[in-house]
C-alpha cells in the first residue's frame, strides 16, 4: 500500500501546523467527540453502541439512502448487528480499557503480536457486518468501517467510498489499519510530535480520529463521494 495521508507525494511529512489547521475546520468534530466520550462504556444491551452508531451514520450522511434509511429500519439493523458482534465488541473494548495503555494511543503502545491479532479480529468483525451493510450498489465496506469506529474509535478508521477506491485502494480493513499504524509511526518519528495531541480543542484525541481528518483531506479533489 502506498497511500499518502500524513506525507506528501515526495514523502515529506506534513507539518504540524498543516494538520492543526485541517483539524480546526473539520466538519464532524462534534459528532466524533461525542462518540469518543459515549463509547467509554459499552453496555451489554447495546444501547450505547446503537446510540453511537446512529450518531456516526447520521452525521456522515448514511441515513439518507441505502440500508440505513428510515429510523425503524436503521434501529432494526443495528440491533441485529449488536446481536451478531456485540460480545466481541465488548471483549475488545474491555481488553483495551483493562490494558493499562493509553486509550488515545492504544494502537502504537500495543505490542506487535497483540496488534496483529487485534487488527485480524477487527477485519473478521468487518466481514461479519457486510451482510448487514451491503446495498444494491455497495459492498458495505463504508458502513462496516463507520459502525466499528462508532464502537471502537481508538482502533478503527471510518472510511468512505472515495478513500477505499482512490486513497487506500484495497477492500481489506486490516490492510488499512496496518498502514495507518505504519504511517503514524513514521510521521511521529520524523516530526517528534504525537499525532493525537494536535487538536487544539482537545476533542479529536484518538489516533484514528485525527488520522481520519487527514485521510479525508487526502481524497482526490476531482472525485465526489457516491453513497
NORWOFEN-V394344 format. One record per backbone hydrogen bond with DSSP energy under -1.0 kcal/mol. CO is the residue of the C=O (numbers start at 1). NH is the residue of the N-H. E is the energy in kcal/mol with one decimal. If there is no record, write none. Layout:
((CO & NH & E) (CO & NH & E))
This chain:
((6 & 14 & -2.9) (8 & 11 & -2.5) (12 & 8 & -2.7) (15 & 19 & -1.9) (16 & 20 & -2.7) (17 & 21 & -2.3) (18 & 22 & -1.9) (19 & 23 & -2.4) (20 & 24 & -2.0) (23 & 26 & -1.1) (28 & 32 & -2.4) (29 & 33 & -2.9) (30 & 34 & -2.2) (31 & 35 & -2.0) (32 & 36 & -2.7) (33 & 37 & -2.0) (34 & 38 & -2.9) (35 & 39 & -2.4) (37 & 40 & -1.1) (38 & 41 & -1.0) (43 & 46 & -1.3) (46 & 50 & -2.6) (47 & 51 & -2.1) (48 & 52 & -2.8) (49 & 53 & -3.0) (50 & 54 & -2.4) (51 & 55 & -1.9) (52 & 56 & -2.3) (53 & 57 & -2.9) (54 & 58 & -2.5) (55 & 59 & -2.3) (56 & 60 & -2.2) (57 & 62 & -3.1) (58 & 61 & -1.4) (66 & 69 & -1.6) (70 & 74 & -2.6) (71 & 75 & -2.4) (72 & 76 & -2.2) (73 & 77 & -2.3) (74 & 78 & -2.4) (75 & 79 & -2.0) (76 & 80 & -2.2) (77 & 81 & -2.5) (78 & 82 & -2.3) (79 & 83 & -2.1) (80 & 84 & -1.7) (81 & 85 & -2.8) (82 & 86 & -2.6) (85 & 89 & -2.4) (86 & 90 & -2.5) (87 & 91 & -2.2) (88 & 92 & -2.4) (89 & 93 & -2.8) (90 & 94 & -3.0) (91 & 95 & -2.0) (92 & 96 & -2.1) (93 & 97 & -2.3) (94 & 98 & -1.7) (96 & 99 & -1.2) (104 & 207 & -1.8) (105 & 109 & -1.7) (106 & 110 & -1.7) (111 & 115 & -2.7) (112 & 116 & -2.5) (113 & 117 & -1.7) (114 & 118 & -2.6) (115 & 119 & -2.7) (116 & 120 & -2.0) (117 & 121 & -2.5) (118 & 122 & -2.4) (119 & 123 & -2.1) (120 & 124 & -1.8) (121 & 125 & -2.1) (122 & 126 & -2.4) (123 & 127 & -2.1) (124 & 128 & -1.7) (125 & 129 & -1.4) (129 & 132 & -1.7) (129 & 133 & -1.6) (130 & 134 & -2.6) (138 & 135 & -1.4) (140 & 144 & -2.2) (141 & 145 & -2.2) (142 & 146 & -2.2) (143 & 147 & -2.4) (144 & 148 & -2.2) (145 & 149 & -2.0) (146 & 150 & -1.9) (147 & 151 & -1.1) (148 & 152 & -2.6) (152 & 155 & -1.9) (152 & 156 & -2.4) (160 & 164 & -2.5) (161 & 165 & -2.6) (162 & 166 & -3.2) (163 & 167 & -1.5) (163 & 168 & -3.0) (164 & 170 & -1.1) (172 & 176 & -1.7) (173 & 177 & -2.5) (174 & 178 & -2.5) (175 & 179 & -2.4) (176 & 180 & -2.7) (177 & 181 & -2.3) (178 & 182 & -2.3) (179 & 183 & -3.1) (180 & 184 & -2.6) (181 & 185 & -2.4) (182 & 186 & -2.2) (183 & 187 & -2.7) (184 & 188 & -2.9) (185 & 189 & -2.3) (186 & 190 & -1.9) (187 & 191 & -2.1) (188 & 192 & -2.7) (194 & 197 & -1.8) (195 & 198 & -1.4) (199 & 202 & -1.6) (203 & 205 & -1.1) (206 & 210 & -1.7) (207 & 211 & -2.7) (208 & 212 & -2.4) (210 & 214 & -1.3) (211 & 215 & -2.4) (212 & 216 & -2.1) (213 & 217 & -1.7) (214 & 218 & -1.5) (216 & 219 & -1.1) (220 & 223 & -1.2))
